[in-house]
Amino acid sequence: MNVLSLFDGISCGRVALERAGIQVENYYASEIDKYAIQIALKNYQDTIQVGSVVDIKSEDYKDIDLLIGGSPCQDLSIAKKGREGLRGSRSGLFYEYVRILKELKPKYFILENVNSMPKEAKETITKELFGIEPIMINAALVSAQNRKRLFWVGKLVGDTYEKVDISLPEDQGILLRDILEQEVDESFYVKNQRKNTLISNRPQDINRLKGNTLLVGGTNPTIRIGQIGNGGQGDRIYSQDGKSVNLSANGGGRGAKTGLYCVGLIDGKNSQGKRVYSADGKSVTLSAGSKAGGESGRRTGVYLQNEGIRKLTPIECERLQSLPDNYTEGVSNTQRYKALGNAFNVDVIAHILKNLK
């Protein structure tokens, strides 16, 4: 295939093509972030970088087989207050995708964007893309990350495009604990939030306690088990026995880009190893040999018994995006997190590519 990738980022589309077994003759990448370009070229030196989408001229390209891209979502995402939608300066670049698609008329196109966009924006994109309705695929089916995205996939038939029917990938059943690194530097941990720290005092969390493992329920759950302080987006704590939250390119705070996770065992003991009970419940059974004993009282807290609370490492985030370990190595961790938060999940795109006929 000759491929033109708009908003290419770190060339996850190229990795997906390779994983789908599709040979690439020329891969043109439109990207303006210098760190993303650095990562892409480190992994694929033959990538042809072509600059901004607004500068692309159709006469410079011939016989493009696939146009692929995830147009910017910042003005569409529910995370953006007062979002401007497709009128925004960044998400409005979607219309450059439409322009290039109509000028080049590639054999296939794939457009990706966030599932949380307003209904009106979704309808507008569908109308602009020849009435082709999107499919929503959650990357949780093929990875340990909850990441819902919409995909518009079309095939050129005559002078117009028709929808390519895409089935959902098979659920691989991967949880966060399956992709965690075994040895992680202390810098990734939240200070003063190590073992024997109270991570939750909510009754629903305590009631879900069974041995040292929180019960997992529902389909592809992200299990929130506590918080630090007021529990803002970057201070919410999740269990390693569920899926991660959606990786984000933006946002400050301790865990805003990756989420914070309790990596260790859970128990109902305080720092002295003693059970903690509520004054609102029954007392424990008194015995002659000690002041208290038994297990009949209602526990008031869920404590971290082992390990600690931390954000994810860049390698773990690469795994959440189905990328090879150290794919983004060579730039700062800040830039790695940003690039990965903006990226495609590779195995989702590979699944779509395998369905092109």
Secondary structure, 3 states (H helix, E strand, C coil): CEEEEECCCCCHHHHHHHHCCCCCCEEEEECCCHHHHHHHHHHCCCCEECCCHHHCCHHHCCCCCEEEEECCCCCCCCCCCCCCHHHCCCHHHHHHHHHHHHHHCCCEEEEEEECCCCHHHHHHHHHHCCCCCCEEEEHHHCCCECCEEEEEEEEEECCEEEECCCCCCCCCCCCHHHCCCCCCCHHHEEEEEECCCEEECCHHHHHCEECCEECCCCCCCCCEEEECCCCCHHHEEEECCCCECCCCCCCCCCCCCCCEEEECCEECECCCCCECECCCCCCCEEECCEEEECCCCCECCEEECCCEEEECCHHHHHHHCCCCCCCCCCCCHHHHHHHHHCCCCHHHHHHHHHCCC
